[in-house]
């Protein structure tokens, strides 16, 4: 067992305008020329069995299929974007099943047939000396700059829909059950979340720079197996309009 870090609509509010994010920021799975086109592998220390990711076509649309069997790894799009006042994350996904022993509150149940995670930049000015030193030691050992806080949007088993809990391995990650249970297994489900609002709820402050969007299907803690499918992931910025509602033209 390894240690892992951790309804379709666009609400156009009065007085706000939408700004689509350049598609090259988060490469759509539907337009990828190969699995590494805009996305890269994300493996974890002491996890030897990796989830298998492939591009497949379903209903004439290219999606990512993830197969896990007592394994864990992910795919990540490394980006750098300021969330602003409101940023929506929208995607669709499907799973074959949920895990009998999955439990987001326990280390031995910290597996999900599907998850989308959002990684944010580390803010050293808000960290203590000991925390900064520990992070630097890990970065030197593994050769990577570690992110700061993270949001994990999960297809949960036991966690009630809408619940938000700390990851059992780290307080820097919050798990949010945006789909839960096996009732919709085998069906495409579309999800939309306001990243900024979720971050404020999770950590009590505005979010820093988003540095990564990832997908992961894992089962190394429960030893179970599942298949998941991921459709395109979209970022949509909602910004205050230049003119307040009701202003004269």
MARBA-3410 file (N, C-alpha, C, O; in Angstrom, 1 decimal):
249
0.8,-1.2,0.0,0.0,0.0,0.0,0.9,1.2,0.0,1.8,1.3,0.8 ~ 0.6,2.2,-0.9,1.4,3.4,-1.0,0.8,4.6,-0.4,-0.4,4.5,0.0 ~ 1.5,5.7,-0.3,0.9,6.9,0.2,0.8,7.9,-0.9,1.7,8.2,-1.6 ~ -0.4,8.3,-1.1,-0.7,9.2,-2.2,-1.0,10.6,-1.7,-1.7,10.8,-0.7 ~ -0.4,11.7,-2.3,-0.7,13.1,-1.8,-2.1,13.4,-2.1,-3.0,13.1,-2.9
-2.0,13.8,-1.6,-3.3,13.9,-2.1,-3.5,14.9,-3.3,-4.7,15.0,-3.8 ~ -24.7,18.9,-12.2,-25.7,18.8,-13.2,-25.2,19.8,-14.2,-24.9,20.9,-13.8 ~ -25.2,19.5,-15.4,-24.6,20.2,-16.5,-25.4,21.5,-16.7,-26.5,21.6,-17.1 ~ -24.7,22.7,-16.3,-25.3,24.0,-16.6,-24.2,25.0,-16.3,-23.2,24.7,-15.6 ~ -24.4,26.2,-16.9,-23.5,27.3,-16.6,-24.4,28.4,-16.1,-25.1,29.0,-16.9
-24.3,28.7,-14.8,-25.2,29.8,-14.2,-24.6,31.1,-14.6,-23.5,31.5,-14.0 ~ -25.2,31.8,-15.5,-24.7,33.2,-15.8,-25.5,34.2,-14.9,-26.6,34.5,-15.1 ~ -24.8,34.6,-13.9,-25.4,35.5,-12.9,-25.6,36.9,-13.4,-24.8,37.3,-14.2 ~ -26.5,37.6,-12.9,-26.7,39.0,-13.2,-25.5,39.8,-12.8,-25.0,39.7,-11.6 ~ -24.9,40.6,-13.7,-23.8,41.3,-13.4,-22.5,40.6,-13.6,-21.4,41.2,-13.2
-22.5,39.4,-14.2,-21.2,38.6,-14.4,-21.2,38.2,-15.9,-22.2,38.1,-16.6 ~ -20.0,38.1,-16.4,-19.8,37.6,-17.7,-18.8,36.5,-17.8,-17.9,36.4,-16.9 ~ -19.0,35.6,-18.7,-18.1,34.4,-18.8,-16.9,34.6,-19.7,-17.1,35.3,-20.8 ~ -15.8,34.1,-19.4,-14.6,34.1,-20.2,-14.1,32.7,-20.4,-13.5,32.2,-19.4 ~ -14.2,32.1,-21.5,-13.6,30.8,-21.7,-12.1,30.8,-21.6,-11.5,31.8,-22.0
-11.6,29.8,-21.0,-10.1,29.6,-20.9,-9.6,29.0,-22.2,-10.2,28.1,-22.7 ~ -8.5,29.5,-22.7,-7.9,28.9,-23.9,-7.8,27.4,-23.8,-7.3,26.9,-22.8 ~ -8.3,26.7,-24.9,-8.4,25.3,-24.8,-7.0,24.6,-24.6,-6.9,23.5,-24.2 ~ -5.9,25.4,-25.0,-4.6,24.8,-24.9,-4.2,24.7,-23.4,-3.2,24.0,-23.1 ~ -4.8,25.5,-22.5,-4.5,25.4,-21.1,-4.7,24.1,-20.5,-3.8,23.5,-19.9
-5.9,23.5,-20.7,-6.2,22.2,-20.3,-6.7,21.5,-21.6,-7.8,21.6,-22.1 ~ -5.8,20.7,-22.2,-6.0,20.0,-23.4,-7.2,19.1,-23.4,-7.3,18.2,-22.5 ~ -8.2,19.3,-24.2,-9.4,18.4,-24.2,-9.0,17.0,-24.6,-8.3,16.8,-25.6 ~ -9.5,16.0,-23.9,-9.3,14.6,-24.3,-9.8,14.3,-25.7,-9.2,13.5,-26.4 ~ -10.8,15.0,-26.1,-11.5,14.7,-27.4,-10.6,15.1,-28.6,-10.8,14.7,-29.7
-9.6,16.0,-28.3,-8.7,16.5,-29.4,-7.3,16.0,-29.3,-6.4,16.5,-30.1 ~ -7.0,15.2,-28.3,-5.6,14.8,-28.1,-5.1,13.9,-29.2,-5.9,13.0,-29.7 ~ -3.9,14.1,-29.7,-3.3,13.2,-30.7,-2.7,12.0,-30.1,-2.4,11.1,-30.8 ~ -2.5,12.0,-28.8,-1.9,10.9,-28.1,-2.0,11.2,-26.6,-2.4,12.3,-26.2 ~ -1.8,10.2,-25.8,-2.0,10.3,-24.3,-1.1,11.3,-23.7,-1.5,11.9,-22.6
0.0,11.6,-24.3,0.9,12.6,-23.7,0.7,14.0,-24.3,1.5,14.9,-24.0 ~ -0.3,14.2,-25.1,-0.5,15.5,-25.7,-1.2,16.4,-24.7,-2.4,16.5,-24.6 ~ -0.4,17.2,-24.0,-0.9,18.2,-23.0,-1.0,17.6,-21.6,-1.3,18.3,-20.7 ~ -0.9,16.3,-21.5,-1.0,15.6,-20.2,0.2,14.7,-20.0,0.8,14.2,-20.9 ~ 0.6,14.6,-18.7,1.8,13.7,-18.4,1.4,12.7,-17.3,0.5,13.0,-16.5
2.2,11.7,-17.2,2.0,10.7,-16.1,2.3,11.3,-14.8,3.2,12.1,-14.6 ~ 1.5,10.8,-13.8,1.7,11.2,-12.4,1.8,9.9,-11.5,0.7,9.3,-11.3 ~ 3.0,9.6,-11.1,3.2,8.4,-10.3,3.6,8.8,-8.9,3.9,9.9,-8.6 ~ 3.4,7.8,-8.0,3.6,8.1,-6.6,4.7,7.2,-5.9,4.8,6.1,-6.3 ~ 5.4,7.8,-5.0,6.5,7.0,-4.3,5.9,5.7,-3.6,4.8,5.8,-3.0
6.6,4.6,-3.8,6.2,3.3,-3.2,4.9,2.7,-3.7,4.3,1.9,-3.0 ~ 4.5,3.2,-4.9,3.3,2.6,-5.5,3.8,2.0,-6.8,4.1,2.7,-7.8 ~ 4.0,0.7,-6.9,4.6,0.0,-8.0,3.6,-0.4,-9.1,4.0,-0.4,-10.3 ~ 2.4,-0.6,-8.8,1.4,-1.0,-9.8,0.6,0.3,-10.2,0.0,1.0,-9.4 ~ 0.7,0.6,-11.5,0.1,1.8,-12.0,-1.2,1.5,-12.8,-1.4,0.5,-13.4
-2.1,2.5,-12.6,-3.4,2.4,-13.4,-3.1,2.6,-14.9,-2.1,3.3,-15.3 ~ -3.8,1.9,-15.7,-3.6,2.0,-17.2,-4.6,3.0,-17.8,-5.8,2.8,-17.7 ~ -4.0,4.0,-18.5,-4.8,5.0,-19.1,-4.7,4.8,-20.6,-3.6,4.7,-21.2 ~ -5.8,4.9,-21.3,-5.8,4.8,-22.8,-6.9,5.7,-23.4,-7.8,6.1,-22.7 ~ -6.6,6.1,-24.6,-7.6,6.9,-25.3,-8.5,6.0,-26.1,-8.0,5.1,-26.9
-9.8,6.1,-26.0,-10.8,5.3,-26.7,-11.8,6.2,-27.3,-11.9,7.4,-26.9 ~ -12.6,5.7,-28.2,-13.7,6.5,-28.8,-15.0,5.8,-28.4,-15.3,4.7,-28.6 ~ -15.9,6.7,-27.9,-17.2,6.2,-27.5,-18.2,7.2,-28.0,-18.1,8.4,-27.7 ~ -19.3,6.7,-28.7,-20.3,7.6,-29.3,-19.6,8.7,-30.1,-20.0,9.9,-30.0 ~ -18.6,8.3,-30.9,-17.9,9.2,-31.8,-17.1,10.3,-31.1,-16.7,11.3,-31.7
-16.9,10.2,-29.8,-16.1,11.2,-29.0,-14.9,10.5,-28.3,-15.1,9.4,-27.7 ~ -13.8,11.1,-28.5,-12.6,10.5,-27.8,-12.6,10.8,-26.3,-12.7,12.0,-25.9 ~ -12.4,9.8,-25.5,-12.3,10.0,-24.0,-11.1,9.2,-23.5,-10.5,8.4,-24.2 ~ -10.8,9.4,-22.2,-9.8,8.6,-21.5,-10.4,7.5,-20.7,-11.4,7.8,-20.0 ~ -9.9,6.3,-20.9,-10.4,5.2,-20.1,-9.3,4.8,-19.1,-8.1,4.8,-19.5
-9.7,4.6,-17.9,-8.7,4.3,-16.8,-9.1,2.9,-16.2,-10.2,2.8,-15.8 ~ -8.1,2.0,-16.2,-8.3,0.7,-15.6,-7.4,0.5,-14.4,-6.2,0.6,-14.6 ~ -8.0,0.2,-13.3,-7.2,0.0,-12.1,-7.5,-1.4,-11.5,-8.6,-1.8,-11.4 ~ -6.4,-2.0,-11.0,-6.5,-3.3,-10.3,-5.4,-3.3,-9.2,-4.3,-3.6,-9.5 ~ -5.8,-2.9,-8.0,-4.9,-2.8,-6.9,-3.7,-1.9,-7.3,-2.5,-2.3,-7.1
-4.0,-0.8,-7.9,-3.0,0.1,-8.5,-3.3,1.5,-8.3,-4.5,1.9,-7.9 ~ -2.4,2.4,-8.6,-2.6,3.8,-8.5,-1.6,4.6,-9.4,-0.4,4.3,-9.4 ~ -2.1,5.6,-10.1,-1.3,6.6,-10.8,-2.3,7.5,-11.4,-3.5,7.3,-11.5 ~ -1.9,8.7,-11.9,-2.8,9.6,-12.5,-2.2,10.2,-13.8,-1.1,9.8,-14.3 ~ -2.9,11.2,-14.3,-2.5,12.0,-15.4,-2.7,13.4,-15.0,-3.7,13.8,-14.4
-1.8,14.3,-15.4,-1.9,15.7,-15.0,-1.6,16.7,-16.1,-0.7,16.4,-16.9 ~ -2.3,17.7,-16.1,-2.1,18.9,-17.0,-1.5,20.0,-16.2,-2.1,20.5,-15.3 ~ -0.2,20.3,-16.4,0.5,21.3,-15.6,0.2,22.7,-16.2,0.6,22.9,-17.3 ~ -0.4,23.5,-15.4,-0.8,24.8,-15.9,-0.4,25.9,-14.9,0.2,25.6,-13.9 ~ -0.7,27.1,-15.3,-0.5,28.2,-14.3,-1.6,29.3,-14.6,-1.5,30.0,-15.7
-2.6,29.4,-13.8,-3.7,30.3,-14.1,-4.2,30.8,-12.7,-4.4,30.1,-11.8 ~ -4.6,32.1,-12.7,-5.1,32.7,-11.5,-6.7,32.5,-11.6,-7.3,32.7,-12.6 ~ -7.2,32.0,-10.5,-8.6,31.6,-10.5,-9.6,32.8,-10.6,-10.7,32.7,-11.0 ~ -9.1,34.0,-10.1,-10.0,35.2,-10.1,-11.1,35.1,-9.1,-10.9,34.4,-8.1 ~ -12.2,35.8,-9.3,-13.3,35.8,-8.3,-14.2,34.6,-8.4,-14.8,34.2,-7.4
-14.3,34.0,-9.6,-15.1,32.8,-9.8,-14.6,32.0,-11.0,-14.5,32.6,-12.0 ~ -14.3,30.7,-10.8,-13.9,29.9,-11.9,-14.6,28.6,-11.8,-14.6,27.9,-10.7 ~ -15.3,28.2,-12.9,-16.0,26.9,-12.9,-15.1,25.8,-13.5,-14.4,26.0,-14.5 ~ -15.2,24.7,-12.9,-14.6,23.5,-13.4,-15.8,22.5,-13.8,-16.6,22.2,-13.0 ~ -15.8,22.1,-15.1,-16.9,21.3,-15.6,-16.3,20.1,-16.3,-15.3,20.2,-17.1
-16.8,18.9,-16.1,-16.4,17.7,-16.7,-17.5,16.7,-16.7,-18.5,16.9,-16.1 ~ -17.3,15.6,-17.4,-18.2,14.4,-17.4,-17.4,13.2,-17.2,-16.2,13.1,-17.6 ~ -17.9,12.2,-16.4,-17.3,11.0,-16.2,-18.2,9.8,-16.0,-19.4,10.0,-15.8 ~ -17.7,8.6,-16.0,-18.5,7.4,-15.9,-17.6,6.4,-15.2,-16.4,6.3,-15.4 ~ -18.2,5.5,-14.3,-17.4,4.5,-13.7,-18.2,3.1,-13.8,-19.4,3.1,-14.0
-17.4,2.0,-13.8,-18.0,0.7,-13.9,-18.7,0.3,-12.6,-19.7,-0.4,-12.5 ~ -18.1,0.8,-11.4,-18.6,0.4,-10.1,-17.9,1.3,-9.1,-16.9,2.0,-9.4 ~ -18.4,1.2,-7.8,-17.7,1.9,-6.7,-17.1,0.8,-5.9,-17.3,-0.4,-6.1 ~ -16.2,1.1,-4.9,-15.5,0.2,-4.1,-16.2,-0.2,-2.9,-16.7,0.6,-2.2 ~ -16.3,-1.5,-2.6,-17.0,-2.0,-1.5,-16.4,-1.5,-0.2,-17.1,-1.2,0.8
-15.0,-1.4,-0.2,-14.3,-0.9,1.0,-13.8,0.5,0.9,-13.0,0.9,1.7 ~ -14.3,1.3,0.0,-13.9,2.6,-0.2,-14.5,3.5,1.0,-15.6,3.4,1.3 ~ -13.6,4.4,1.5,-14.0,5.2,2.6,-13.1,6.4,2.7,-11.9,6.3,3.1 ~ -13.6,7.6,2.3,-12.7,8.8,2.2,-12.2,9.3,3.5,-11.2,10.1,3.5 ~ -12.7,8.7,4.6,-12.2,9.2,5.9,-11.1,8.3,6.5,-10.6,8.6,7.5
-10.8,7.2,5.8,-9.9,6.2,6.3,-8.7,6.0,5.3,-9.0,6.0,4.1 ~ -7.5,5.8,5.8,-6.4,5.6,4.9,-6.6,4.4,4.1,-6.3,4.3,2.9 ~ -7.1,3.3,4.7,-7.2,2.1,4.0,-8.4,2.1,3.0,-8.7,1.1,2.3 ~ -9.2,3.1,3.0,-10.3,3.3,2.1,-10.2,4.4,1.2,-11.1,4.8,0.4 ~ -9.0,5.1,1.2,-8.7,6.3,0.4,-8.5,5.9,-1.1,-7.4,6.1,-1.6
-9.5,5.3,-1.7,-9.4,5.0,-3.2,-10.7,5.4,-3.8,-11.8,5.4,-3.2 ~ -10.7,5.8,-5.1,-11.8,6.3,-5.8,-11.8,5.8,-7.2,-10.8,5.9,-7.9 ~ -12.9,5.3,-7.7,-12.9,4.8,-9.1,-12.7,6.0,-10.1,-12.2,5.8,-11.2 ~ -13.0,7.2,-9.6,-12.7,8.4,-10.4,-12.6,9.6,-9.5,-13.3,9.8,-8.5 ~ -11.6,10.5,-9.9,-11.4,11.7,-9.2,-10.8,12.7,-10.1,-10.0,12.4,-11.0
-11.2,14.0,-9.9,-10.5,15.1,-10.6,-9.9,16.0,-9.4,-10.6,16.3,-8.5 ~ -8.6,16.3,-9.6,-8.1,17.1,-8.5,-7.5,18.4,-9.1,-7.0,18.4,-10.2 ~ -7.5,19.4,-8.3,-7.0,20.7,-8.6,-5.9,21.1,-7.6,-6.1,21.1,-6.4 ~ -4.7,21.3,-8.1,-3.5,21.6,-7.3,-3.2,23.1,-7.3,-3.3,23.7,-8.4 ~ -2.9,23.6,-6.2,-2.6,25.1,-6.1,-1.2,25.3,-5.7,-0.5,24.4,-5.1
-0.7,26.5,-6.0,0.7,26.8,-5.7,0.9,26.9,-4.2,0.1,27.3,-3.4 ~ 2.1,26.4,-3.8,2.5,26.5,-2.4,2.8,28.0,-2.0,3.3,28.7,-2.8 ~ 2.3,28.4,-0.8,2.5,29.8,-0.4,3.5,29.8,0.8,3.0,29.7,2.0 ~ 4.8,29.9,0.6,5.7,29.8,1.7,5.6,30.8,2.7,5.9,30.6,3.9 ~ 5.1,32.0,2.3,4.9,33.1,3.3,3.9,32.7,4.4,3.8,33.4,5.4
3.1,31.7,4.1,2.0,31.3,5.1,2.4,30.1,5.8,1.6,29.6,6.6 ~ 3.6,29.5,5.5,4.0,28.3,6.2,5.1,28.6,7.2,5.8,29.5,7.1 ~ 5.1,27.7,8.2,6.1,27.8,9.3,7.5,27.4,8.8,7.6,26.7,7.7 ~ 8.5,27.7,9.5,9.9,27.3,9.2,10.1,25.8,9.0,10.7,25.3,8.1 ~ 9.5,25.0,10.0,9.6,23.6,10.0,9.0,23.0,8.7,9.5,22.1,8.1
7.8,23.5,8.4,7.0,23.0,7.2,7.8,23.3,5.9,7.9,22.5,5.1 ~ 8.4,24.5,5.8,9.2,24.8,4.6,10.4,23.9,4.5,10.8,23.5,3.4 ~ 11.1,23.7,5.6,12.2,22.8,5.6,11.9,21.4,5.2,12.6,20.8,4.4 ~ 10.8,20.8,5.7,10.4,19.5,5.4,10.0,19.4,3.9,10.4,18.4,3.3 ~ 9.4,20.4,3.4,9.0,20.4,2.0,10.2,20.4,1.1,10.3,19.7,0.1
11.2,21.2,1.5,12.4,21.4,0.7,13.2,20.0,0.7,13.7,19.7,-0.4 ~ 13.2,19.3,1.8,13.9,18.1,1.8,13.2,17.1,0.9,13.9,16.3,0.2 ~ 11.9,17.0,0.9,11.2,16.1,0.0,11.4,16.5,-1.5,11.6,15.6,-2.3 ~ 11.4,17.8,-1.8,11.6,18.2,-3.2,13.0,17.8,-3.6,13.2,17.4,-4.8 ~ 14.0,18.0,-2.8,15.4,17.6,-3.2,15.4,16.1,-3.4,16.1,15.6,-4.4
14.8,15.3,-2.6,14.8,13.8,-2.7,14.1,13.4,-4.0,14.6,12.5,-4.7 ~ 12.9,13.9,-4.3,12.2,13.5,-5.4,12.4,14.3,-6.7,11.9,13.9,-7.8 ~ 13.0,15.5,-6.6,13.3,16.3,-7.7,12.1,17.0,-8.3,12.2,17.4,-9.5 ~ 11.1,17.3,-7.5,9.9,18.0,-8.0,9.5,19.0,-7.0,9.7,18.9,-5.8 ~ 8.9,20.1,-7.6,8.4,21.2,-6.7,7.0,20.7,-6.3,6.1,20.5,-7.1
6.8,20.7,-5.0,5.5,20.2,-4.4,4.5,21.3,-4.5,4.8,22.5,-4.3 ~ 3.2,20.9,-4.8,2.2,21.9,-4.7,1.8,22.2,-3.3,2.3,21.6,-2.4 ~ 0.9,23.2,-3.1,0.4,23.5,-1.8,-0.9,22.8,-1.5,-0.9,21.5,-1.6 ~ -2.0,23.5,-1.3,-3.3,22.8,-1.0,-3.8,22.2,-2.3,-3.4,22.6,-3.4 ~ -4.8,21.4,-2.1,-5.5,20.7,-3.3,-6.9,20.4,-3.0,-7.3,20.2,-1.8
-7.7,20.5,-4.0,-9.1,20.0,-3.9,-9.2,18.7,-4.7,-8.7,18.7,-5.9 ~ -9.9,17.7,-4.2,-10.1,16.5,-4.9,-11.6,16.3,-5.0,-12.3,16.1,-4.0 ~ -12.1,16.3,-6.2,-13.5,16.0,-6.5,-13.6,14.5,-6.8,-13.1,14.0,-7.8 ~ -14.4,13.8,-6.0,-14.4,12.4,-6.0,-15.7,11.8,-6.3,-16.8,12.3,-6.0 ~ -15.7,10.6,-7.0,-16.8,9.7,-7.0,-16.7,8.8,-5.8,-16.0,7.8,-5.8
-17.5,9.1,-4.8,-17.4,8.5,-3.5,-18.2,7.3,-3.4,-19.1,7.0,-4.2 ~ -17.9,6.5,-2.3,-18.8,5.3,-2.0,-19.6,5.7,-0.7,-20.8,5.8,-0.8 ~ -18.9,5.8,0.4,-19.6,6.0,1.7,-19.9,7.5,1.9,-20.9,7.8,2.6 ~ -19.1,8.4,1.4,-19.3,9.8,1.7,-20.6,10.3,1.1,-20.8,10.1,-0.1 ~ -21.4,11.0,1.9,-22.6,11.6,1.3,-22.4,12.6,0.3,-21.4,13.3,0.3
-23.3,12.7,-0.7,-23.1,13.7,-1.8,-23.0,15.1,-1.2,-23.8,15.5,-0.4 ~ -22.0,15.8,-1.7,-21.8,17.2,-1.2,-20.9,17.3,0.0,-20.5,18.4,0.3 ~ -20.5,16.2,0.6,-19.7,16.3,1.8,-18.3,16.7,1.5,-17.8,16.3,0.4 ~ -17.6,17.4,2.3,-16.2,17.8,2.2,-15.5,17.4,3.4,-15.9,17.7,4.5 ~ -14.4,16.6,3.3,-13.6,16.1,4.4,-12.1,16.2,4.1,-11.7,16.2,3.0
-11.3,16.3,5.2,-9.8,16.3,4.9,-9.4,14.9,4.4,-10.0,13.9,4.7 ~ -8.4,14.9,3.6,-7.8,13.7,3.1,-7.2,13.0,4.4,-6.6,13.7,5.2 ~ -7.3,11.7,4.5,-6.8,11.0,5.7,-5.3,11.0,5.8,-4.8,10.8,6.9 ~ -4.6,11.4,4.7,-3.2,11.4,4.7,-2.6,12.9,5.0,-1.5,13.0,5.6 ~ -3.4,13.9,4.6,-2.9,15.2,4.7,-4.0,16.3,4.9,-5.0,16.2,4.2
-3.8,17.2,5.7,-4.8,18.3,5.9,-4.7,19.3,4.8,-5.6,20.2,4.7 ~ -3.7,19.2,3.9,-3.6,20.2,2.8,-4.5,19.8,1.6,-4.6,20.6,0.7 ~ -5.2,18.7,1.7,-6.1,18.3,0.7,-7.5,18.0,1.2,-7.7,17.4,2.3 ~ -8.5,18.5,0.5,-9.9,18.3,0.8,-10.6,17.4,-0.2,-10.4,17.6,-1.4 ~ -11.3,16.4,0.3,-12.1,15.5,-0.6,-13.5,16.0,-0.6,-14.2,16.2,0.4
-14.1,16.2,-1.9,-15.4,16.6,-2.0,-16.2,15.6,-2.8,-15.8,15.3,-4.0 ~ -17.2,15.1,-2.3,-18.0,14.0,-2.9,-19.0,14.7,-3.9,-20.1,15.2,-3.5 ~ -18.7,14.7,-5.2,-19.6,15.4,-6.2,-20.5,14.3,-6.9,-21.5,14.7,-7.5 ~ -20.1,13.1,-6.8,-21.0,11.9,-7.2,-20.7,10.9,-6.1,-19.6,10.8,-5.6 ~ -21.8,10.1,-5.7,-21.6,9.2,-4.6,-22.5,8.0,-4.8,-23.6,8.1,-5.3
-21.9,6.8,-4.5,-22.7,5.6,-4.6,-22.7,5.0,-6.0,-22.2,5.6,-6.9 ~ -23.3,3.8,-6.1,-23.2,3.1,-7.3,-24.5,3.2,-8.2,-24.6,2.5,-9.2 ~ -25.4,4.0,-7.8,-26.7,4.2,-8.5,-26.5,4.6,-9.9,-27.2,4.1,-10.8 ~ -25.5,5.4,-10.2,-25.3,5.9,-11.5,-24.1,5.3,-12.2,-23.6,5.7,-13.3 ~ -23.6,4.2,-11.7,-22.5,3.5,-12.3,-23.0,3.0,-13.7,-24.1,2.5,-13.9
-22.1,3.2,-14.7,-22.4,2.8,-16.0,-23.0,3.9,-16.8,-23.3,3.8,-18.0 ~ -23.3,5.1,-16.2,-23.9,6.2,-16.8,-22.9,7.4,-16.8,-22.1,7.6,-15.9 ~ -23.0,8.2,-17.9,-22.2,9.4,-17.9,-22.8,10.4,-17.0,-24.1,10.7,-17.0 ~ -22.0,11.0,-16.1,-22.5,12.1,-15.2,-21.7,13.3,-15.4,-20.5,13.3,-15.5 ~ -22.4,14.5,-15.6,-21.7,15.7,-15.8,-21.7,16.5,-14.4,-22.7,16.6,-13.8
-20.5,17.1,-14.1,-20.4,17.8,-12.9,-19.8,19.2,-13.1,-19.0,19.4,-14.1 ~ -20.3,20.2,-12.4,-19.7,21.5,-12.5,-19.5,22.1,-11.0,-20.4,22.0,-10.2 ~ -18.4,22.6,-10.8,-18.1,23.2,-9.5,-17.4,24.6,-9.6,-16.7,24.8,-10.6 ~ -17.6,25.4,-8.6,-16.9,26.7,-8.5,-15.7,26.5,-7.7,-15.8,26.3,-6.4 ~ -14.5,26.5,-8.3,-13.3,26.2,-7.6,-13.0,27.2,-6.5,-12.6,26.8,-5.4
-13.3,28.5,-6.8,-13.0,29.5,-5.8,-13.8,29.4,-4.6,-13.3,29.5,-3.4 ~ -15.1,29.1,-4.8,-16.0,28.9,-3.6,-15.6,27.7,-2.8,-15.6,27.7,-1.6 ~ -15.3,26.6,-3.5,-14.9,25.4,-2.8,-13.6,25.6,-2.0,-13.5,25.1,-0.9 ~ -12.7,26.3,-2.6,-11.4,26.6,-1.9,-11.6,27.4,-0.6,-11.1,27.1,0.4 ~ -12.5,28.5,-0.8,-12.7,29.3,0.4,-13.4,28.5,1.5,-13.1,28.7,2.7
-14.3,27.6,1.1,-15.0,26.7,2.1,-14.0,25.8,2.8,-14.0,25.6,4.0 ~ -13.1,25.3,2.0,-12.1,24.3,2.5,-11.0,24.9,3.3,-10.7,24.4,4.4 ~ -10.5,26.1,2.9,-9.3,26.6,3.6,-9.5,28.0,4.2,-8.6,28.5,4.8 ~ -10.7,28.6,4.0,-11.0,29.9,4.7,-10.3,31.1,4.1,-10.2,32.1,4.7 ~ -9.8,31.0,2.8,-9.2,32.1,2.2,-9.3,32.0,0.7,-9.6,30.9,0.2
-9.0,33.1,-0.1,-9.0,33.0,-1.6,-7.9,32.0,-2.0,-6.9,31.9,-1.4 ~ -8.1,31.4,-3.2,-7.1,30.4,-3.7,-6.0,31.1,-4.4,-6.2,32.2,-5.0 ~ -4.8,30.6,-4.3,-3.6,31.1,-5.0,-3.7,30.5,-6.5,-4.7,30.0,-6.9 ~ -2.6,30.6,-7.2,-2.5,30.1,-8.6,-2.8,28.7,-8.7,-2.3,27.9,-7.9 ~ -3.6,28.3,-9.7,-3.8,26.9,-10.0,-2.6,26.4,-10.8,-2.3,27.0,-11.9
-2.0,25.3,-10.4,-0.8,24.8,-11.1,-1.0,23.5,-11.7,-0.1,23.0,-12.4 ~ -2.1,22.8,-11.5,-2.4,21.5,-12.1,-3.8,21.1,-12.0,-4.5,21.3,-11.0 ~ -4.2,20.4,-13.1,-5.5,19.7,-13.1,-5.2,18.3,-13.4,-4.5,18.0,-14.4 ~ -5.7,17.4,-12.6,-5.4,16.0,-12.7,-6.6,15.0,-12.7,-7.7,15.4,-12.2 ~ -6.4,13.8,-13.2,-7.4,12.8,-13.1,-6.7,11.6,-12.4,-5.5,11.4,-12.6
-7.4,10.8,-11.7,-6.8,9.6,-11.1,-7.9,8.6,-10.8,-8.9,8.9,-10.2 ~ -7.7,7.4,-11.1,-8.5,6.2,-10.8,-7.5,5.3,-10.0,-6.5,4.8,-10.6 ~ -7.8,5.0,-8.8,-6.8,4.3,-7.9,-7.5,3.2,-7.1,-8.7,3.4,-6.7 ~ -6.8,2.2,-6.7,-7.3,1.1,-5.9,-6.3,0.4,-5.1,-6.4,-0.7,-4.7 ~ -5.1,1.1,-4.8,-4.0,0.5,-4.1,-4.3,0.3,-2.6,-3.6,-0.6,-2.0
-5.1,1.1,-2.0,-5.4,0.9,-0.6,-6.5,-0.2,-0.3,-6.4,-0.9,0.6 ~ -7.5,-0.3,-1.2,-8.5,-1.2,-1.0,-8.2,-2.6,-1.7,-8.8,-3.6,-1.3 ~ -7.3,-2.6,-2.7,-7.0,-3.8,-3.4,-8.1,-4.2,-4.4,-8.1,-5.3,-4.9 ~ -9.0,-3.3,-4.7,-10.1,-3.6,-5.6,-9.8,-3.2,-7.0,-8.7,-2.8,-7.4 ~ -10.8,-3.3,-7.9,-10.6,-2.9,-9.3,-11.8,-2.2,-9.9,-12.9,-2.4,-9.4
-11.6,-1.4,-10.9,-12.7,-0.6,-11.5,-12.2,0.0,-12.8,-11.0,0.0,-13.1 ~ -13.1,0.4,-13.6,-12.8,1.1,-14.9,-13.6,2.5,-14.8,-14.7,2.5,-14.4 ~ -12.9,3.5,-15.2,-13.5,4.8,-15.3,-13.3,5.4,-16.7,-12.3,5.1,-17.4 ~ -14.2,6.3,-17.1,-14.0,7.1,-18.3,-14.1,8.6,-18.0,-15.0,9.0,-17.3 ~ -13.2,9.3,-18.6,-13.2,10.8,-18.4,-13.4,11.5,-19.7,-12.7,11.3,-20.7
-14.4,12.4,-19.8,-14.6,13.3,-20.9,-13.8,14.6,-20.7,-13.1,14.7,-19.7 ~ -14.0,15.5,-21.6,-13.3,16.8,-21.6,-13.5,17.5,-20.3,-14.6,17.5,-19.7 ~ -12.4,18.2,-19.8,-12.4,19.0,-18.6,-12.3,20.4,-19.0,-11.4,20.8,-19.7 ~ -13.2,21.3,-18.6,-13.3,22.7,-19.0,-13.1,23.6,-17.8,-13.6,23.3,-16.7 ~ -12.3,24.7,-18.0,-12.2,25.7,-17.0,-13.0,27.0,-17.6,-12.7,27.3,-18.7
-13.9,27.6,-16.8,-14.6,28.7,-17.3,-14.6,29.8,-16.2,-15.0,29.6,-15.1 ~ -14.0,30.9,-16.6,-13.8,32.0,-15.7,-15.1,32.9,-15.7,-15.6,33.2,-16.8 ~ -15.6,33.2,-14.5,-16.7,34.2,-14.4,-16.2,35.4,-13.8,-15.7,35.4,-12.7 ~ -16.2,36.6,-14.5,-15.7,37.8,-14.0,-16.8,38.9,-13.9,-17.8,38.8,-14.6 ~ -16.6,39.8,-13.0,-17.5,40.9,-12.9,-17.6,41.7,-14.2,-16.6,42.0,-14.8
-18.8,42.0,-14.6,-18.9,42.8,-15.8,-18.6,44.2,-15.6,-18.6,44.6,-14.4 ~ -18.3,44.9,-16.6,-17.9,46.3,-16.5,-19.0,47.2,-16.0,-18.8,48.3,-15.5 ~ -20.2,46.7,-16.3,-21.4,47.5,-16.0,-22.3,46.7,-15.1,-22.7,45.6,-15.3 ~ -22.6,47.3,-13.9,-23.5,46.6,-13.0,-24.9,46.5,-13.5,-25.3,47.3,-14.4 ~ -25.6,45.5,-13.1,-27.0,45.2,-13.6,-27.8,46.5,-13.2,-27.8,47.0,-12.1
-28.6,46.9,-14.2,-29.5,48.1,-14.0,-28.9,49.4,-14.3,-29.6,50.4,-14.3 ~ -27.5,49.4,-14.6,-26.9,50.7,-15.0,-27.4,51.1,-16.4,-27.8,50.3,-17.2 ~ -27.5,52.4,-16.6,-28.0,52.9,-17.9,-26.9,52.7,-18.9,-25.7,52.7,-18.6 ~ -27.3,52.6,-20.2,-26.3,52.4,-21.2,-25.8,53.7,-21.7,-24.9,53.8,-22.5
END
